[in-house]
Amino acid sequence: MRFAILSIGFELLIGRVVNTNSAFICSELAKRGHEVGREITVGDELTAISSELKHLIQEGFQNIITTGGLGPTFDDMTAEGVAMAFGLQVEENSLALQWITDKYDAMKLPLTAERRKMCRLPVGAQPIYNSLGTAPGFLFADGRLKVLALPGVPAEMTAIFQKNLEQIFPSEGRMHEREIRITGLPESTLATYTVKLMEKYPSIYIKTHPRSSEGKSEVLVHAYAMSGSDDVESQLDSLITALRSSVEKLGGRVEE
Amino acid sequence: MRFAILSIGFELLIGRVVNTNSAFICSELAKRGHEVGREITVGDELTAISSELKHLIQEGFQNIITTGGLGPTFDDMTAEGVAMAFGLQVEENSLALQWITDKYDAMKLPLTAERRKMCRLPVGAQPIYNSLGTAPGFLFADGRLKVLALPGVPAEMTAIFQKNLEQIFPSEGRMHEREIRITGLPESTLATYTVKLMEKYPSIYIKTHPRSSEGKSEVLVHAYAMSGSDDVESQLDSLITALRSSVEKLGGRVEE
């Protein structure tokens, strides 16, 4: 399954908040063998949410996870944005209304218009219970296309994600990976060898991360494959053995 | 000026690296009074880089900053991606070639094909010197449209950004801001008041950040405006005074 993530919130676009939600979701999807092909961040703007969702759908993404924009303030407009992208309206969802009513009853707070707004979901969406906050998430499906909307508050997002992901998007395997740290060789010297290894092991991707300027020459090499089978493990071992041998021949060092 | 950021690298889409580059750029642009309207992350894929650049241009963005994909490995393909988006070729840039030749001469390393690749830029692009690494950045301009390509290594990106930004994208003012922390009131209670304040002060945006679940009720309120004039400062003061007064009337507390 190929995923796209849509992060919503001006706090990300003014650099006030680092987008750890997106990194968390990407990492958790990778652990389950899923590939993420795009991440897009928009502000709290209805047309931006809707137009980027449509763009992602046009680009062929059928599994989209959004974060943010589900709360009680005027600029929480993810439900409306999703509805707009599909040419639908939002409507009060009775299950979400019950959850929200119960939560505010327990806090002895009245159900104001701002609070009630959180149970307005795109027509046909299923609400998803938020155990740590008030705003429900939701799942909107249209044929094979799924949009999972999660809150932006990291603890709430994480809790809903972990509880519901497997049921909505079943695992397809896992990420198989190795990492080694090489000193004494610049990334540009390694480049020829990593390309040859990728040709030999086409299911494995090798990414080199220079950690300092090339003069100092420390490079992290991350080799990984998404797979539903453990067969790739022995390929990873062979690849790392071959890489170690090349590094040593070239006068570099593999740090343990 | 309205900006878009295009971050390039599979390490972001597998959640191995948190996108601090994007947060840094957004924050630095905001400090200079610029607005960021979109951030898009793609993997190291030529067609993805090119198609998302075209998408951003279609969405009306005329100032685009990319990070990543400028190095010596096979999957560093930002220059080609930018060229492709504009229907152009890449060509060896003589100034970039001189810089790269000098750098590898100083390291007593030969100018291999992988190293030489870093001086291939879109036709018409200006190279930008990288004082901390080997791969030059570049600026590609097409009429009023500007694409500034920066490396992905944070130290290199930051250094090039700070040295060149003002000349390429002159400041338009700065971000004027206030932040207060409110306890004892849920975000959903504050929601009515922040909307009224934004109606009264239309140049100011108010974002509420609930820090914990609503039961515990701690909310950071961030009020800000991008402006070339300091007139907005007194408006921010008045807005905060009015908000404090509402919070106290409602039984909440403004923490110092």
Chai-1 contact restraints between the chains, C-beta under 6 A:
chainA,res_idxA,chainB,res_idxB,connection_type,confidence,min_distance_angstrom,max_distance_angstrom,comment,restraint_id
A,E11,B,K207,contact,1.0,0.0,6.0,A-B,restraint_1
A,L13,B,C26,contact,1.0,0.0,6.0,A-B,restraint_2
A,L13,B,V36,contact,1.0,0.0,6.0,A-B,restraint_3
A,I14,B,C26,contact,1.0,0.0,6.0,A-B,restraint_4
A,I14,B,A30,contact,1.0,0.0,6.0,A-B,restraint_5
A,G15,B,A23,contact,1.0,0.0,6.0,A-B,restraint_6
A,G15,B,C26,contact,1.0,0.0,6.0,A-B,restraint_7
A,G15,B,S27,contact,1.0,0.0,6.0,A-B,restraint_8
A,G15,B,A30,contact,1.0,0.0,6.0,A-B,restraint_9
A,V18,B,T20,contact,1.0,0.0,6.0,A-B,restraint_10
A,V18,B,A23,contact,1.0,0.0,6.0,A-B,restraint_11
A,N19,B,N19,contact,1.0,0.0,6.0,A-B,restraint_12
A,T20,B,V18,contact,1.0,0.0,6.0,A-B,restraint_13
A,A23,B,G15,contact,1.0,0.0,6.0,A-B,restraint_14
A,A23,B,V18,contact,1.0,0.0,6.0,A-B,restraint_15
A,C26,B,L13,contact,1.0,0.0,6.0,A-B,restraint_16
A,C26,B,I14,contact,1.0,0.0,6.0,A-B,restraint_17
A,C26,B,G15,contact,1.0,0.0,6.0,A-B,restraint_18
A,S27,B,G15,contact,1.0,0.0,6.0,A-B,restraint_19
A,A30,B,I14,contact,1.0,0.0,6.0,A-B,restraint_20
A,A30,B,G15,contact,1.0,0.0,6.0,A-B,restraint_21
A,V36,B,L13,contact,1.0,0.0,6.0,A-B,restraint_22
A,E39,B,T41,contact,1.0,0.0,6.0,A-B,restraint_23
A,I40,B,I40,contact,1.0,0.0,6.0,A-B,restraint_24
A,T41,B,E39,contact,1.0,0.0,6.0,A-B,restraint_25
A,P72,B,S188,contact,1.0,0.0,6.0,A-B,restraint_26
A,P72,B,A191,contact,1.0,0.0,6.0,A-B,restraint_27
A,T73,B,A191,contact,1.0,0.0,6.0,A-B,restraint_28
A,T73,B,T208,contact,1.0,0.0,6.0,A-B,restraint_29
A,F74,B,V195,contact,1.0,0.0,6.0,A-B,restraint_30
A,E114,B,S188,contact,1.0,0.0,6.0,A-B,restraint_31
A,E114,B,A191,contact,1.0,0.0,6.0,A-B,restraint_32
A,R115,B,S188,contact,1.0,0.0,6.0,A-B,restraint_33
A,L132,B,S213,contact,1.0,0.0,6.0,A-B,restraint_34
A,G133,B,S213,contact,1.0,0.0,6.0,A-B,restraint_35
A,T134,B,E214,contact,1.0,0.0,6.0,A-B,restraint_36
A,S188,B,P72,contact,1.0,0.0,6.0,A-B,restraint_37
A,S188,B,E114,contact,1.0,0.0,6.0,A-B,restraint_38
A,S188,B,R115,contact,1.0,0.0,6.0,A-B,restraint_39
A,A191,B,P72,contact,1.0,0.0,6.0,A-B,restraint_40
A,A191,B,T73,contact,1.0,0.0,6.0,A-B,restraint_41
A,A191,B,E114,contact,1.0,0.0,6.0,A-B,restraint_42
A,V195,B,F74,contact,1.0,0.0,6.0,A-B,restraint_43
A,K207,B,E11,contact,1.0,0.0,6.0,A-B,restraint_44
A,T208,B,T73,contact,1.0,0.0,6.0,A-B,restraint_45
A,S213,B,L132,contact,1.0,0.0,6.0,A-B,restraint_46
A,S213,B,G133,contact,1.0,0.0,6.0,A-B,restraint_47
A,E214,B,T134,contact,1.0,0.0,6.0,A-B,restraint_48
